[in-house]
């Protein structure tokens, strides 16, 4: 899963990013409001951590604009303000949670996980399942038929996205943006290369799960019938 941090305090943004990366999240940092809003509008993130006091554009304005554009990505507001009116302002305009500085990183991680769990309706966000296939995000292992294979990097990101969207087609554009980043010059054939890698591993596991290419659109998971 990929998280966007919009925070102008560099040391805090780096500390949050480091903590999230240890929890196996992909992270991108933007340090000003205008660029942060533009990045959030790409709609390729699973969650946004949004500071209120930002240069160029404040967090409340960004929040309002994102919800106006029908971006429903979960948002945690981050601020040093203590006034109840500020908290209510954020929640009333569509924020999913609100944390006041200073805070403990464990609290932030706990809230991130709760929100993502609620969003995906998955009981355990560390283990994703479809048919006979399991992906443990904590250990980076995919398994089926009592056999495990370790995967990491782009393969892990790709399989996670396909499993989270297992009931629908995921476009090549979304896969490229979520895995390599919106500003990346990655070509779509890179997605095809990593799909090929995963197909070979699924075959080694003798899994019923197949990655189906939908011509001109993208990919989806399917269960092969006996």
N, C-alpha and C positions, 0 to 999 in steps of 0.2 A: 504494500500500500504506500501511496505517495502523499506527503504532507508539505504544504506551503507555509513558511513562516514569514510574516510581514512584520518586521520589528527593526527599529532604527538603532537600538543599543547593540552594537556589534558583539560585545562580550556575552551578553545574555542570549542573543540569537545563536551564537556558536555553541554555547552551553546546552541550549535546548536541542539544537541539531545533533550534537554528539550523543546526548541521552537517547533521543529517538532512534538514531542509527544503531545504537547498542541493542535496541528492541526490534531491529530488523526492518525499520521503516525507511523508505526513501525520502530524502529531504531536499527542499530548495529554499534558499533565503533571499528575500528582497528587503531592502532597507529604506525604501521611501514609498509613500502612499500611492502616487500615480502609477509607478511601475508595478507595484504590488497589485493594484486593481486590474491592470491590463493582464498580468500573469494569471490572476484568479479567474478572469473572464474566459480563459482558454478551456476551463471546465475539465481539466485533466487530473485534478487532485481529489483525493478521498477525504481530506480534512484541511482546514485552514486555521492557523493560529494567528490572530490579528490584533496588533497593538492599537490602542485608541489614539495616542499622541504620536503622530507621524508627520514628517515634512511633506509638503505639497498637498496632501489630502489626508484628513483624519480618518480613523477607523470607523466611526459611525457613518460617515458619508460613503465610504467604501462598502460597508455592510448594506446600506440602503440601495446603492446602485446594483450590487450583485443580486439582491433579492428582486429588484425591479426587472432585471434581465433574466429572471427565472433560473438563476444559478442556485441550486439547492444544496450545495456542498456544506456539510456541517462546519460551523465556525465557532471557535473558542475565542472570546474577547480577552485581551490581556491589557491591564492598566494599573497605574499607580494611584488612581483616584479611589476614594473611599465612599463617596456620596452614593446613597441608595438610588437617587434619581438617575445617575449614570448607568448603574447596573440595569435598572428597569428600562432605560432607553435602549440599551443594547438588546435585551431580551424581547422587548416589544417589536423591534425591527427585524427580528429573525435570527438572532444569535442563539446558539444551542447551549452555550455555557459561558461563564464569566469568572475569571480568576484575577484577584488583586495582588499586585506586587507588594512586598516580596513573597515568594511562594517556594515550596519544596518541590523539587523535580519529580519526586515520587507521586505527589498529588497531581501534577500535570499529566504524567503518564497514565495514572489511574483514570483520569477524566477522559483522556484521549481514547483509551481502550473501551470505556463504557459507551462513549458516543459511537465509535465504529462498530461495536457489537450491536448496538441498537439499530444502526443503519443497515447492516448486512443481515440482521436476523440470524446470525450464526452464534451458537452457544459458546464456542471456543474459537476465537479469531486466530489462534495459532495452528489449528488443524482444520483444513478444508477437505471436503469429501465429495465425490461424485461416483456413483456406481461402486465399483470395486477399487477405485483409486483414492488414495489419501496423500495429502501434502502437509507435512509438518513444517510450518514456517520457522519454528524455533530451532530445529535441528537442520533444516534445509534438505530433508529427505522425502522423496516420493516413494510410495509403497503400494504393492498389490500382490495378492496371492502369497503372502508371507515372505515377500522379497522386497528389499529396500535398495534404492539407488540415491546417492547424494547428488544434489544439483545446487548451483549457486549462480550469482550474478544475474544475467539477462534471462537465462532459462527459468530461474526461480520466479523472477518478476512476471514473465510471460505466462507461466502456468498458473500463478496466483490470480492474474487478471481473468484468464479463461475460466477458472473455477468459480470466481466470484460472479461471473456473468454467464454461468453455465446454461441458463435457460434462454439465451439470446445470442445473436450474432454480434461479435465485437469487430469493428472496422479496423483495417490495417492502420489507418490514420490515428485512431485512438491508441492502439497498441504502441505505435512508434512514439507518440507524444508522451504517454505514461512511462514508457521504459527508458527512452533516450532523452526526453525533455522536449519542450515546445520549441526551443531555440536551436535544437540540434539539426544538422544537415543530413541526418540519417535517411537513407533511401529505403523504400518499402521492401526491397529484396533482402535487407537485413532481417526483417521480420520473418520472411520465408525461410531464411537460413536457420534461425532459432526454432521455428516450428518443425523443421526437418530434424534438428537435434532431439527435440522432445518426442517426436514420433518414434525415433529409434529407441529411446529409453522406454516408452510405453510398450513397444514390441518386446523388448528384453524382459519386461515385467509380466508379459503375457496378459496385459490388462484388456478388458472389454472396451475401455474408453479410447476413442479415436478423435483426432483433431480434423474436422471437416473444413475444407476450403469452400467458401461460397463465392463463386466467380464474380469478380468486380466489386466485392463488398468487404469480406474479411473472413473470420474463422469462428467456429463454435465447436463445443464438445458434443459428441454423440456416443451413445452406448451401442456397441455392436451386438446384435442378437445372435444367439447360438444357432 
